[in-house]
Amino acid sequence: MKKDIHPKYHKVTATCACGAEYETGSTKENIRVDICSKCHPFYTGVQKIVDSAGRVEKFNRKYNR
């Protein structure tokens, strides 16, 4: 392997929009996610709509629903 060409790998905290935090390793310094296993409907059993950048409204406008 060549020296000094590989990215630095270190411990980071991945933070979810719900507030949950997970410690993992990555080459990035910060990791933010929109949904995790603590708030995902499959794991919680609670139905919820995840609106990603207004896509639901865009769909409704397009098809007049």
N, C-alpha and C positions, 0 to 999 in steps of 0.2 A: 504494500500500500504506500502511496505517496504521502508525505507529511504535509500538514497544514492545508489540506484541500477539503477535508471532511467537515461537515457542520458540527457545532458543539451540541452535545446531548446532555440535558440536565433535567432535574425534577421541576415540574410545574404544577400549578393548581388549575384544573379545568373547572370553570364556573358556569352553571346553568342559569337561565333566565328566572327559574323558580327560586334560586338562592342556594341550591345544593352545590357542594364543592367536592371534587375528586382529585386526588393526587396521582399523578402519572408522570411518565417521562416523555420528552419531546424535544425537537430542535427549535420549536417556537418558544417565545417567552411567555405569552399569554394565550389561553384557549378559552373562548366563550362559545357556549352552545345554546340553542333555542329550547331544546327539549332533552330530557334525560330519563333514566329508568324510574326516577322518583315521581315524575310528572307525566310520563307517557301514558295515554289511555289504555294501551295493551296491558301494562303492568299494574295500573291503578284500578282499572275496571270502571272508571268514570269517563263518560263521553265529553269531549271538549273540542272546540274548533280552533285550529291553529291557523291564523291568518298570516300568510307570508307575503309581506309587501303589498297588501291590498288585492291579492289575486281573486279572492272570493267576490269582492265588489266588482272587479273587472269582468268576471264571468257573468255575474248577474246583470250588469249593464249590457253586455254583449248579447245575451239571450233573453233579455227583458223578463227576468224572474223576480 
